[in-house]
Amino acid sequence: MSAARILDGKGLADRLRAELADEVVRWRSATGVMPGLGVILVGSEPASAVYVRNKRKAAQAAGFSDIIVEMKATATQDEIAEAIDQLNDDHTIHGILVQLPLPRHLDSESLLRRIRPDKDADGFHPVNMGLLALGTPSLVPCTPLGVRELLIREKIETKGKRAVVLGRSNIVGKPMALLLMAKGPGGDATVTVAHTASQDLPGLCREADILVVAAGQPELVKGSWIKPGAVVIDVGIHRRADGTLCGDVDFVEASQVASAITPVPGGVGPLTVAMLLRNTFEAAKKLVEPNR
Ligand code: GUN
């Protein structure tokens, strides 16, 4: 028996994508421009290939054009930099992303810095991370943005609440903490960032009214780590030995304790893709109509 409300990220993502597709139809007829997404995929890691395929399908369904640049796992730093420069200079492309992780011989950081900040669909460029940290966000990383949208649309109060983010990555943990502590809807929380070096992770997590888990470890968070009635957002996704998927949270246990919880799959993942499209469209609007 599951006591917690299941937060349907997939359903929300479908609605967000439908809303966006309507807006894109109107914008295309007003401007004559199609929003364009450019994706660089290096190597053939199966998970990355699936993610990129999903992003492409979602982009096409929303009325975007797309360019997928597939490069060999042995591609050099310079070759990838060249591919980024081409997308930077391509007037049909408004949002660019380099699918991560990149093969180990490459310097991801310097490649992410090469993307024009105003086309940075993932919001990973130092300029965009800096603007977020300063409270004047422009393009914001998609997964945290999706989590905030879910909290707002599900009317989960964050103001004045204790939020714990488990994980300190640049992709999720860090920007998630910045959004939760920002002023305004989905923010105004008292935020703790916990990570692998934190002492007493279970105790820290038990302080959370809102627990966002992006730890990258299958079913790390147990029911006993959760304050009764807390809201649990599970950003992880892993494939078990038997082929089924699970998150960073032990869903069976956690759903007995939490008041609301995201499932895996069907929770945060689809929202990330919806926010990628939203970011690309926002970038397109600024690039095409800079004075509006
Ligand atoms: N790999 C895992 N998550 C992400 C993401 O949000 N963006 C990109 N580019 N790669 C990822």
Residues whose N, C-alpha, C, O or C-beta is under 5 A from the ligand:
A	BS01	GUN	L97 V98 Q99 L100 P101 D122
